[in-house]
Amino acid sequence: MPIDLSKVTREELMTIHNEVLRNIALQTKEDLAKNINAAGHDSHGSNHSNNKIVDLPGQISEILRR
């Protein structure tokens, strides 16, 4: 259904424009939150966070001493 904007001022158009953008942003934020919650645990990311810097030469020396 077309909307007649012929008598709308520039300020009114900007208000409508900004409200539409605000509504899109809110909906996107809600959708992202739902998708993040639905995704659950990310084991790949968790594995990276569990990686530790290790002293590899020290560990090899320790094994060779046994």
N, C-alpha and C positions, 0 to 999 in steps of 0.2 A: 504494500500500500504506500503510494508516494506521499511525502510530507511537503506541504507548501511552506517554503522558507523565504518567500519573496518579501515578506514584511518583517523579517527578523533582523535585528541590528547585529553588527559585527561582535559586540560584547556578548549578546545572547548566543551567537554561534560559538564563540570561544568557550562560554560556560557549558554549552551542550557538548562540545568537543572534549573539554577537560573531564566532564562527568563520564563520558563514554570511555575515555582512556583510564580513568580511575576504576571503573567497573571491570574493564578488561584486566587490569593489573591485579585487582582483588581476586578475580576468578582464576587467573593464572597462578597466583600464590596458593590458593586453596587446592588447585589441581596438583601443583608440585608437592605440596605437603601430603596429599593422599598417595601420590606415586612413591614418595620417599618411604612412607610408612608401609606401603604394600610391598616394597622391594625387600624389606627385611634385612637380615644380616648379610653383609658383604664379606665373605670369607677371603676373597682375593685382597681387598684393601686391608683386612685384618692381618693377613699374612705379612704384608709389607710393613705394617706397624710393629709386628713382632720381630722383624729382622733386627739383629743387634750387630754392632761393630765388634768384631772379634780379633784376637791376636792369633792369626792363622799360623805364622811361623812358631809362635810359642806353643800352640796346641800340637803341631807336628813334632817339635822337640820333645814335648812331654810324652807323646806316643812312642817315639824312638827310644826314650830312656827306659821304658817298661820292659 
